[in-house]
């Protein structure tokens, strides 16, 4: 299991030329000095990104001592001491703005061993964000003004789990075959009662049982509770084939969260995701025109996991006392989020629709198109 190692202090990446602190530049393999422009290459060293045995890791976690917490951080630039905040291990000094990266071992047993670096910068992400806001129907005017203002996005590395698992499933159910039978019915045509025949659909059910197997690779589960899963799940797809070994230089200048959803809890979510796909496999295996699944039992074997970080640009908008959150995929620019609706615009739209319908009825009736 990838064990956390508590760093003795806060990591900094000083410029070799002027001594200022360098930050990661999205879309590159470099950290850059914001003052003199000197860049330093990030060399991943060709490390292999490993998968870890899930059951063995759970056993180790069960016998591990409580993870040590060290929440106070000292800035190496101004010597101020501050709390980065729960579950955060990189950000900025609130007194001088210096980027800080706290060792990821301060409060979690499992460390991230890979990540996807930011591919798009804040300006590009905000352009995608503004375009998305501009397409929202019935949005309050204040939301539009926010899109045109000087609001900033925050770059955050969000923790995730991925799970691999070989599944073998046993099922019982029913296969339905559609057939049609003639049915006589009575209706009125031109004032006369007549008898006609129509075809009525029936389904013949047969009991079935069988087995299906599938190997799942990199089932992705969010390990943060800071953002709603319904938002972060829609940021997919992620190009996980481009994962790079974890290097704290990628975090310099960005916020980063420690996982809040544990390894076991994450796997339970992954199992639910797998089951939806397994049910589709079972339906195909049953065949026929219709399918019913009566029982389904799945065994998991050779289960493994990775802990990784994925890049997200995030923002929040307050409207009438409620906070709405928006996120941008830091690789592709895809935007997802919550949104408020303008009650006035909805009411005006309803009135406009009612007027259109009324006009259609009036003019249609006058022209003889509509009769009662």
URLIN-V652313 format. One line per field, one symbol per residue. phi: phi as a letter, one per 20 degrees, with the letter a starting at -180 (. if undefined). psi: psi as a letter, one per 30 degrees, with the letter a starting at -180 (. if undefined). A space follows every 50 residues. Layout:
# URLIN-V652313
phi=???
psi=???
This chain:
# URLIN-V652313
phi=.fefdfffaeeccfffecnfeecfdgncdcdcffddnfdcfedfmmfeee ddffffffffffdefgffdceeddffedmfdbdfogmdcbrcffecmffc cegfefbcfdefdbadfgddefffffffffffffefflefgffffffeed fdedecedfbdccdbedccdbcabdddebccfcebdbdclndecdccced fcceecfcbacccbdddlfecfdddfcfffeffeffedeffdgdggbfff efncebdefdefgfffffffffffffffffffffffmmecccdebbccdd blecbcdbdcececbcceclndeddcccffddnfdbrebedeffffffff ffffffffffffffffenfdcc
psi=kjkkkkkfakklikkfefflkllkjkgahlkkkfefgklkkjjfggkkjl kkkeeeeeeeefgklkkkkjfkkkkfefgkklkflkgkgkbkkfefgkkk jkkfgfgkeklkglljlkekleeeeeeeeeeeeffkkhkkefeeeeffag kklkkkjkklkkkkkkkkkkllakkkkklkkkkklklkkhgkklklklkk klkjkkkllaklkkkkkhjkkkgkgekkefeeeffllkiffgklkkkfff fkgllkklkfjleeeeeeeeeeeeeeeeeeeeeeeeaaflkkjelkkkkk lhklllklkkkkkllkkkjhfkkkkkkkjfefgkklllklkjeeeeeeee eeeeeeeeeeeeeeeefgekl.
